[in-house]
Amino acid sequence: MPYIKTIQPDQAIDDLKGIYDGLIKSRGKIAEVHKIQSLNPRSIVNHMDLYMTIMFGKSPLKRVHREMMAVIVSVANKCEYCQIHHLEAVKNFWKDEEKTSQLKINYLEANLSKQEQALCDFAKALTLTPERSKDAVLVQPLRELGFEDRAILDATLVIAYFNFVNRIVLALGVDVEEIPGGYIYD
């Protein structure tokens, strides 16, 4: 149960009702992470703009790679809510239950490509030890595997975004929906 008041869709009026209706149309349903921001409806809009840009916008990184990094950040932060949601997205792309489960348990044994493992390593290191990023020590392995600057920027944005969202979810007691998943992933 959330630690603060939230406004449910059937109680929403004015701007919040329009925002909720737009989320259902664009994403398929309203997530609890959106409802937790219902007392400040504009934050939902800004949050979704950022999310859609980082996770769905044009990028040299594939969507599945962005979702994969979201899982790694959320595992490192022990954010079950985001783990569940973004594992569902990874499973949607991979169509492989075992590999998807292994991503959460130990990505080093998930049969990832070198590039995928490097993105996961980057996500974990930047989440747990961001101070190591000085002198480009965290970025260098990505460069050595051929990642260009735009891909490195986009990976960093995904990682930073999920650290932000994990903290909202954890700090405010956001519960996982009764039926997670069911969102529009493409």
Secondary structure by P-SEA (a helix, b strand, c coil): cccbbbbccccccaaaaaaaaaaaaacccccaaaaaacccaaaaaaaaaaaaaaccccccccaaaaaaaaaaaaaaaccaaaaaaaaaaaaaaaccaaaaaaaaaccccccccaaaaaaaaaaaaaacccccccccccaaaaaaacccaaaaaaaaaaaaaaaaaaaaaaaacccccccccccccc
